[in-house]
Amino acid sequence: MELRSFLAGLAFAGLAACTPGPAAQTASEAPPAPETAALAAAPIAAPDFTPVENPAALGFDPAGLAALDQQLDALAAAGARPGYAAIIARGTRVAFVSEAGAINLETGEPFTIDSPVRIASMSKPVTAVAVMMLVEAGQLGLDDPVSDYIPEFADVQVAVSPMANGDGVIETRAPVRPITIRHLLTHTAGLGYIFDNETDLGRLYLENSLYSGSGNLEARMQQLAALPLYTDPGTRWIYSYSLDVLGRVIEVVSGEPFEVFMENRLFEPLGMSSTGFFYEDVDFDEAEMSPVYVHDESGAMVPFDQATPDWASGGGGLVSTASDYIRFAMMLANGGALGEVRILSPETVHELASPQVPSGQLGEDWGARGFGFGGAVALSPAEGQEAAGITGDYSWSGLFDTDFFISPNTGVAAVLMTQIQPGPNRPEPRSSAMFRPLVYASFAFD
């Protein structure tokens, strides 16, 4: 297989390496916990995921929802994906649930909203919310240098060129400004990732992948800080390890391991008992975890071996279910609260889901989308541009074809789970290109 095609499916080495592993290997030494009472919240009662009898009462066209249900059934039956689980909610009520196909093709176990899957980069918005909790509590500043929390980043260098010189050395210089928390939240820190095999710098990042490294989160950040940046911080949007760096920042600021903070301050309050980094933190065991499939050259789905990381990756390490993730999405769509539990203020959610990166740094292929903190934001389309949703909608997807979006202006939250490895034989388009238009088409409100 050509290396470029191989890079499209680097689940075992990178972004989507997110099967839970042993928690005992992840705790980093951290300073004593500061006062965090402002972040505490009581767990919520389990929402009723029985859809309302009349979705029109929530502003949805029943025929449009039926079309989405039929499409998921058809795609699963055709072998495009092993199965799907989808939930659409508005306000505090669930309008639609769809379950299609199987979570395990060998056993025929059906894919349900409670099936645990790897959500890969849908971990990023979750980590971004955790960061904003600390910002809102006054424990962290958006413009704080990351070196205030991870000293190794004080000495980071910028590559003069992404290609090595005649002596095989990547020349570097000092950055014009330090990396800040804001840069990390917006992927403008200059850090690299695991998808560039075209440059010497990209290959250096691949050779030093955090997902094939060792040690706890602290040790992996020390490894990352030794690599050159692609650009000066704040000058260019580059998909990167930045949310993983923020995981370490969270544990330094909070004084507890990242995974413990997430469990105590976010997942437990929201009732997300099937979401976490490690099996001992979720309510299912390893045997219940969904397999990952990949399409072979004949187009058939076959099992894909998935490596197990031994650290909490804020950029791609969470497992979850549709019924868990919709709680997170509903919280955001409802201005930071779910039931009586408030995670963020409406003002902070608005900032999270507002465009933060100048359009010139994103590139033409972004169209009518901007980038907020940890996720994309739909913009008002310019003349000739195709709308990316309702202005202000916030979204992100995962490598295994999971997807979600929230619509703050309508109160809608939508989640789609499936579990397929990308590769040259996978039927396209990505699920987001199918799911979101069908959800929007079901809207029967202004």
Secondary structure as UniProt FT lines:
FT   HELIX           3..7
FT   TURN            8..9
FT   TURN            11..13
FT   TURN            15..16
FT   HELIX           23..25
FT   HELIX           37..39
FT   HELIX           55..58
FT   HELIX           62..77
FT   TURN            78..79
FT   STRAND          83..90
FT   TURN            91..92
FT   STRAND          93..104
FT   TURN            105..108
FT   STRAND          109..110
FT   TURN            113..114
FT   STRAND          117..118
FT   HELIX           120..122
FT   HELIX           123..136
FT   TURN            137..138
FT   TURN            142..143
FT   HELIX           146..148
FT   HELIX           151..155
FT   STRAND          158..159
FT   TURN            166..167
FT   STRAND          172..173
FT   HELIX           181..185
FT   TURN            186..187
FT   HELIX           200..207
FT   HELIX           210..212
FT   HELIX           217..225
FT   TURN            233..234
FT   HELIX           242..254
FT   HELIX           258..262
FT   HELIX           263..267
FT   HELIX           268..270
FT   TURN            273..274
FT   HELIX           279..281
FT   HELIX           286..288
FT   STRAND          292..295
FT   TURN            297..298
FT   STRAND          301..304
FT   TURN            314..316
FT   STRAND          319..320
FT   HELIX           322..333
FT   TURN            334..335
FT   STRAND          337..338
FT   TURN            339..340
FT   STRAND          341..342
FT   HELIX           346..352
FT   HELIX           359..361
FT   HELIX           364..366
FT   STRAND          369..371
FT   STRAND          376..378
FT   TURN            383..384
FT   TURN            391..392
FT   STRAND          394..397
FT   TURN            399..400
FT   STRAND          403..407
FT   TURN            408..411
FT   STRAND          412..417
FT   TURN            424..425
FT   HELIX           431..441
//
